[in-house]
């Protein structure tokens, strides 16, 4: 059963709602758990999209996690500003973002940057732009193991063609494969393992073909939070693991993947603002404060009201129906665990931090915007 740490909620009486509260003690334990699953800190390349916070990057660096992953140029810049020196921007770069990558390399020359690609056009454009500026960047081949969102299937001849182009361009460095398998949603770990292992041999065959052609494949960046424990069982040179959500955990993954054994470290706080009927409670937790990407009615879970039915969710309101409505009056505070924490983090400018049951300060959600300076 999901739960939040026991603490005196009265410490939150002066914290405005709706807002996010982060339990720093739990974040540290989740990081330790990630390292334990991986076996070593240097096997991890956690994804910062979940939190987008410089403060958490510093915690990861303190724990010996030197490799990091981002989805936006702003996130990559946040990582560089926080002291990360090995960053994979796991997003295929096109259009004006090609120039932004060049500007990033100029501004942060001490940070090794790698991007992903799955098409010869942007690869050539990026290489030519960087060559004209006297710059270089690493490029991972975006391999599609079956999600069919981006990437090239490992059995598709185009995979060799694109990776060969990366290898041959003087401004580009072949950095390996990016293999994201977000389609594996099996709740049972054994079923998840079987699904990963069914695809894994094709990845290894592609790696072997590239190496036989003289193309270096230094890293295989694989998986997400649900599957990184499976990849952790493998002994393959260059294999890195990419959990993201586990740093905060949420009610969605907590329910879907009970084997992960992380604890929710980020919650939303909300207050009752109305009691419109005898069985309804209206909260100040609209879809501008908690992610609206799960279906309506399943966006946040309240440990104090586990059976409440979410009947309305608008920009600034969440209406619950519950037989326990009489227990609540306007001003009462509730703590909710988001179903999907990653986009919830991005809705807030900062979060309130709690450690050892006391408020310790605030952390900026540094990379919630699409652009920092580059």
Secondary structure, DSSP 8 states (H G I E B T S, - for coil): --------GGGGTTS-SSEEEEEHHHHHHHHHHHHHHHSSGGGBEEEGGGT--HHHHHHHHHTT--EEEESSHHHHHHHHHTT--EEEEEEE--TTHHHHHHHHHHHTTTSEEEEEE-SHHHHHHHHHHHHHHT--EEEEEEEESS--SSSEETTSHHHHHHHHHHHH-TTEEEEEEEE--TT---SSHHHHHHHHHHHHHHHHHHHHHHHHTT-----EEE--TTTHHHHHT---TTEEE---GGGT--HHHHHH-GGG-----EEEEEEEEE--STTEEEES--TTTS---S-TT-SEE-GGGTT-EEEEE-SS-EEEE-TTGGG--TT-EEEEEES-HHHHHTT-SEEEEEETTEEEEEEE-TT-SS-S--
